Structure formats: C-alpha cells, structure tokens
C-alpha cells in the first residue's frame, strides 16, 4: 500500500479539531497527518501539536490555497488527501477515495450531493460551475469546487506553481489535470454541516467565485471561451452593417466598432491559447 499524507488547511477551527484529529489518528494510524495553521487566532495549532501530528504554521493568513500548497510541500507520502478541518468531511470517506484511486485514477474527488450544500444558492452556483466546466473539458465534472480529494502526490506537485492562494484552488487543479490528460474520478459523499462559522464572505467571495467562470475557460482552452464571444460580436457587426446599408445606404462607425471588437477578442483568445499551452508545457521540461 502506498504511503498516505492527510492535509488539513485550517483557520480558527479549534472546535472541530478536538474531535476530527483523534478520529483521523484512529482510522489511519500509519498516515502522516499535516495541519496547516493559516494564521489562526485561536489554539488550533496547539491542539494539533498536542495530538502529535505535523503542524505547519503561517505567520499570517495567506489563504486556503496557500495552505494547500504548504501542506503539499511538507508532505512526504506518495498519496495526498486534502480535506477541510471544519468537520464537514467524514474521516471514514477517505477509504472510499483511496479505493477508487487504487483502481488507476490520478485524482479522486468527493462529490457533494444537493443535501450537502450550505444553501440553495451555493448549490445553484456550484451546479452552474460544474456545467460550464463539463462543456469546456468534454468530461462530466460532478463537483468542481470540492476540497475533499485524494491525489497522486508527484502529479499534484507538478501544478503547485499554478495554484492560487484563494479558495479557488480545487478549480485550478481539476482543470490542470484534465488539460494534461491525467485521469479524474468522482465518488459521491455526504458532507456534514460545518462546525463553527464559515470563513466565506458572500459578497467578497461571491464576486471572486464569478471569476472562476473565466478561469475555467482560460485554464483549459481559452479559444473555447473567446471564440463564441468573438462570433457574437462579428454577427452583430454584420447584422448592423446590413441594417444600416439597407436603411441608410452606408457603413456606420458602430458596425466597424463591432467588427473590430470581434477581431480583438479573437486575437486575445488566440494569444491566451498559446500562453496556456506554455504553462502546461513547463512540467515536461
């Protein structure tokens, strides 16, 4: 059996860690458990040290994605399991991920059901992200933003330089795996209600998550995002030209502006496609 590291990004999760850490040690006594304390103001790090696990401390809050990267760098095992420290993910479900991973997949993600979502709004938003990502990649993506996943350590570390420091790291690593041709699978799980207060700000992080839509396209295949937009402007430009020609007998500035916008959007998409290709080629060097 391959060695296992369980990585828990943490910010003020002392209440849940008192229960979660003993359970992890009970179910996976041979696993390397790494708690990444992201500048907590409570005694989260102390609880980790008292439990006898590896504790990595950030001097100040750097973000969930930054914690994931710190944990991955500190891990020494062949398989990495990432899970939230707030009590949402059940330690027993790690076995389900590992069983699927051992069948030959490079990454296995715990896919939350509708009842596991924090709210109807979050469920609709995640469903929208899943559909957009599935369309762009051509693969069925059941939970794009799940932070509960098991992955081949060597392959995950190839993409550390791409991961953001924010909450959108699951999106980035999922799209990176699909883009590179690594296999990804999903296992249905039921996530419990988190212990303590959520650290997600509905307004601030809501706007941030909207950028996930753009990130999905630009990380995987920018032209698949930019070309339809360019075609829309081109169609509007041609349509407006035909209208003004039949009505006024001339070609207007607005028609020219729409056609130029169409060309610029297409060229931006083309350049983005080349940049994306360079990013994923870097791992082969």
C-alpha positions as CSV (number, residue, x, y, z in Angstrom):
1,X,0.0,0.0,0.0
2,X,1.3,3.5,-0.9
3,X,2.2,5.9,1.9
4,X,-0.5,8.4,2.8
5,X,-0.5,12.1,3.9
6,X,-3.7,13.8,5.1
7,X,-3.5,17.5,4.8
8,X,-5.9,19.9,6.6
9,X,-5.9,23.6,5.9
10,X,-7.0,25.4,9.0
11,X,-8.1,28.8,10.1
12,X,-9.6,29.1,13.6
13,X,-11.0,25.5,13.6
14,X,-10.2,24.6,17.2
15,X,-13.7,23.4,18.0
16,X,-13.8,20.8,15.2
17,X,-10.2,19.7,15.5
18,X,-10.7,18.3,19.0
19,X,-13.0,15.7,17.5
20,X,-11.5,15.3,14.0
21,X,-7.9,14.8,14.8
22,X,-8.4,11.8,17.2
23,X,-10.7,10.2,14.6
24,X,-8.1,10.6,11.8
25,X,-5.4,9.0,14.0
26,X,-7.8,6.2,15.0
27,X,-8.8,5.3,11.4
28,X,-5.4,6.0,9.8
29,X,-2.7,5.3,12.4
30,X,0.1,5.0,9.8
31,X,-0.8,8.1,7.9
32,X,1.2,11.4,8.0
33,X,-1.3,14.0,9.2
34,X,-0.4,17.6,8.5
35,X,-2.3,20.5,9.9
36,X,-1.6,23.8,8.2
37,X,-2.5,26.7,10.5
38,X,-3.2,29.7,8.4
39,X,-2.6,32.4,10.9
40,X,-5.3,31.3,13.3
41,X,-6.0,33.5,16.4
42,X,-7.3,30.5,18.4
43,X,-5.5,27.5,19.7
44,X,-5.8,25.4,16.6
45,X,-2.1,24.9,16.3
46,X,-1.8,23.9,19.9
47,X,-4.4,21.2,19.5
48,X,-2.5,19.8,16.6
49,X,0.8,19.7,18.5
50,X,-0.9,18.1,21.5
51,X,-2.3,15.4,19.2
52,X,1.2,14.6,17.9
53,X,0.7,15.4,14.3
54,X,2.8,17.6,11.9
55,X,1.9,21.3,12.3
56,X,2.9,23.9,9.6
57,X,2.2,27.5,10.7
58,X,1.7,30.6,8.6
59,X,2.8,33.8,10.3
60,X,-0.4,35.5,9.0
61,X,-3.4,34.5,7.0
62,X,-2.4,33.6,3.4
63,X,-5.5,31.8,2.1
64,X,-6.9,28.3,1.7
65,X,-4.9,27.7,-1.5
66,X,-1.7,28.8,0.1
67,X,-2.3,26.3,3.0
68,X,-2.8,23.5,0.5
69,X,0.5,24.4,-1.2
70,X,2.3,24.5,2.2
71,X,0.8,21.1,3.2
72,X,1.8,19.5,-0.2
73,X,5.4,20.8,0.1
74,X,5.7,19.4,3.6
75,X,4.2,16.0,2.8
76,X,6.5,13.1,2.2
77,X,4.0,10.4,1.1
78,X,3.0,9.1,-2.3
79,X,-0.7,9.9,-1.9
80,X,-2.1,13.1,-0.7
81,X,-5.6,13.5,0.8
82,X,-6.9,17.1,1.2
83,X,-9.9,17.7,3.5
84,X,-11.5,20.6,5.4
85,X,-10.7,20.9,9.1
86,X,-14.2,22.2,9.9
87,X,-15.8,18.8,10.4
88,X,-17.7,18.7,7.0
89,X,-15.8,15.7,5.7
90,X,-16.0,12.3,7.4
91,X,-12.7,10.5,8.0
92,X,-14.3,7.2,7.0
93,X,-14.9,8.6,3.5
94,X,-11.1,8.8,2.9
95,X,-11.2,5.0,2.4
96,X,-13.7,5.5,-0.5
97,X,-11.4,7.9,-2.2
98,X,-8.4,5.6,-1.8
99,X,-10.2,2.6,-3.1
100,X,-11.1,4.5,-6.3
101,X,-7.6,5.9,-6.6
102,X,-6.1,2.4,-6.4
103,X,-8.0,1.3,-9.5
104,X,-5.8,3.5,-11.6
105,X,-7.0,7.1,-11.3
106,X,-4.7,10.0,-10.7
107,X,-7.1,12.0,-8.7
108,X,-10.4,11.2,-7.0
109,X,-12.8,13.9,-5.7
110,X,-15.5,13.6,-3.1
111,X,-18.6,14.9,-4.9
112,X,-21.2,16.5,-2.6
113,X,-24.9,15.9,-3.1
114,X,-27.5,18.6,-3.1
115,X,-28.3,18.0,0.6
116,X,-24.7,18.6,1.5
117,X,-24.6,22.2,0.1
118,X,-24.6,25.0,2.6
119,X,-27.6,26.7,0.9
120,X,-29.8,26.6,-2.2
121,X,-27.8,29.5,-3.7
122,X,-24.5,27.7,-3.2
123,X,-25.9,24.6,-4.8
124,X,-27.2,26.5,-7.9
125,X,-23.8,28.3,-8.2
126,X,-21.8,25.0,-7.9
127,X,-24.1,23.3,-10.4
128,X,-23.6,26.2,-12.9
129,X,-19.8,25.9,-12.5
130,X,-20.0,22.1,-13.0
131,X,-22.0,22.5,-16.2
132,X,-19.6,25.2,-17.6
133,X,-16.5,23.1,-16.8
134,X,-18.1,20.0,-18.2
135,X,-18.8,21.8,-21.5
136,X,-15.4,23.2,-21.8
137,X,-13.5,20.0,-21.0
138,X,-15.8,17.5,-22.6
139,X,-15.7,15.5,-19.3
140,X,-18.5,15.1,-16.7
141,X,-17.5,17.2,-13.7
142,X,-19.7,16.4,-10.7
143,X,-18.2,18.8,-8.1
144,X,-15.7,21.4,-9.4
145,X,-15.2,23.2,-6.1
146,X,-14.9,20.2,-3.6
147,X,-11.9,20.5,-1.3
148,X,-12.1,16.8,-0.4
149,X,-9.8,14.8,-2.7
150,X,-7.1,12.1,-2.9
151,X,-4.4,12.6,-5.5
152,X,-1.1,11.2,-6.7
153,X,1.4,13.4,-4.9
154,X,4.0,13.5,-7.7
155,X,1.4,14.6,-10.3
156,X,-0.2,17.1,-7.9
157,X,3.1,18.8,-7.2
158,X,3.6,19.4,-10.9
159,X,0.9,22.1,-10.7
160,X,1.7,23.8,-7.4
161,X,3.1,26.9,-9.2
162,X,-0.4,27.3,-10.9
163,X,-2.5,27.1,-7.8
164,X,-3.9,30.4,-6.4
165,X,-3.8,31.3,-2.7
166,X,-7.5,31.7,-2.5
167,X,-10.5,29.3,-2.2
168,X,-10.5,28.5,-6.0
169,X,-7.6,26.0,-5.8
170,X,-9.9,23.0,-6.5
171,X,-11.0,24.5,-9.8
172,X,-7.4,25.2,-10.9
173,X,-6.0,21.7,-10.1
174,X,-9.1,19.9,-11.6
175,X,-8.7,21.8,-14.9
176,X,-5.0,21.3,-14.9
177,X,-5.4,17.5,-14.5
178,X,-7.9,17.4,-17.4
179,X,-5.8,19.6,-19.6
180,X,-2.7,17.4,-19.1
181,X,-4.6,14.2,-19.7
182,X,-4.5,12.8,-16.2
183,X,-7.5,10.7,-15.1
184,X,-10.0,12.1,-12.6
185,X,-12.9,10.3,-10.9
186,X,-15.7,11.3,-8.6
187,X,-17.1,9.5,-5.5
188,X,-20.4,10.6,-4.0
189,X,-20.1,11.7,-0.4
190,X,-22.4,13.4,2.1
191,X,-20.8,16.4,3.8
192,X,-21.9,17.4,7.3
193,X,-22.7,20.9,8.4
194,X,-19.5,22.7,9.3
195,X,-18.6,23.3,13.0
196,X,-18.2,26.9,13.7
197,X,-18.7,30.0,11.4
198,X,-17.9,29.9,7.7
199,X,-15.0,32.0,6.6
200,X,-16.6,32.7,3.2
201,X,-17.8,36.2,2.7
202,X,-20.9,36.1,0.5
203,X,-20.2,39.4,-1.2
204,X,-16.4,39.4,-1.4
205,X,-16.1,35.7,-2.2
206,X,-19.2,35.7,-4.4
207,X,-17.5,38.2,-6.8
208,X,-14.3,36.1,-6.6
209,X,-16.2,32.9,-7.5
210,X,-17.7,34.7,-10.5
211,X,-14.1,34.9,-11.8
212,X,-14.0,31.1,-11.6
213,X,-16.1,31.0,-14.8
214,X,-13.3,32.9,-16.7
215,X,-10.6,30.9,-15.0
216,X,-12.3,27.6,-16.1
217,X,-12.1,28.7,-19.7
218,X,-8.7,30.3,-19.7
219,X,-7.1,27.4,-17.8
220,X,-8.3,24.8,-20.1
221,X,-9.0,26.2,-23.6
222,X,-9.2,30.0,-23.9
223,X,-10.5,29.8,-27.5
224,X,-13.4,27.8,-26.4
225,X,-14.4,30.8,-24.3
226,X,-13.3,33.7,-26.5
227,X,-14.4,32.3,-29.9
228,X,-18.2,32.3,-29.2
229,X,-17.9,35.8,-27.8
230,X,-16.0,36.9,-30.8
231,X,-18.6,35.3,-33.1
232,X,-21.4,37.1,-31.3
233,X,-19.7,40.5,-31.9
234,X,-19.0,39.5,-35.5
235,X,-22.6,38.5,-36.1
236,X,-23.8,41.8,-34.5
237,X,-21.4,43.8,-36.7
238,X,-22.5,42.1,-39.9
239,X,-26.2,42.3,-38.9
240,X,-25.9,46.0,-38.1
241,X,-24.0,46.7,-41.4
242,X,-26.7,45.0,-43.4
243,X,-29.4,47.0,-41.5
244,X,-27.6,50.4,-42.0
245,X,-26.8,49.6,-45.6
246,X,-30.4,48.8,-46.5
247,X,-31.8,51.7,-44.4
248,X,-29.2,54.5,-45.0
249,X,-27.1,53.1,-47.8
250,X,-23.8,53.3,-45.8
251,X,-21.5,51.6,-43.5
252,X,-21.6,53.2,-40.0
253,X,-18.9,53.6,-37.3
254,X,-20.9,51.3,-35.0
255,X,-20.7,48.5,-37.5
256,X,-17.0,49.0,-37.8
257,X,-16.6,49.1,-33.9
258,X,-18.4,45.8,-33.5
259,X,-16.3,44.1,-36.2
260,X,-13.1,45.4,-34.6
261,X,-14.2,44.2,-31.2
262,X,-14.8,40.8,-32.7
263,X,-11.3,40.7,-34.2
264,X,-9.7,41.9,-31.0
265,X,-11.5,39.3,-28.8
266,X,-10.5,36.5,-31.2
267,X,-6.8,37.6,-31.2
268,X,-6.8,37.8,-27.3
269,X,-8.2,34.3,-27.2
270,X,-5.5,33.1,-29.7
271,X,-2.7,34.6,-27.6
272,X,-4.2,33.2,-24.4
273,X,-4.3,29.8,-26.0
274,X,-0.6,30.0,-26.7
275,X,0.2,31.1,-23.2
276,X,-1.9,28.3,-21.7
277,X,0.0,25.8,-23.8
278,X,3.3,27.2,-22.5
279,X,2.1,26.9,-18.9
280,X,1.3,23.2,-19.3
281,X,4.4,22.5,-21.3
282,X,6.5,23.7,-18.4
283,X,6.0,20.5,-16.4
284,X,7.6,18.5,-19.3
285,X,10.9,20.4,-19.1
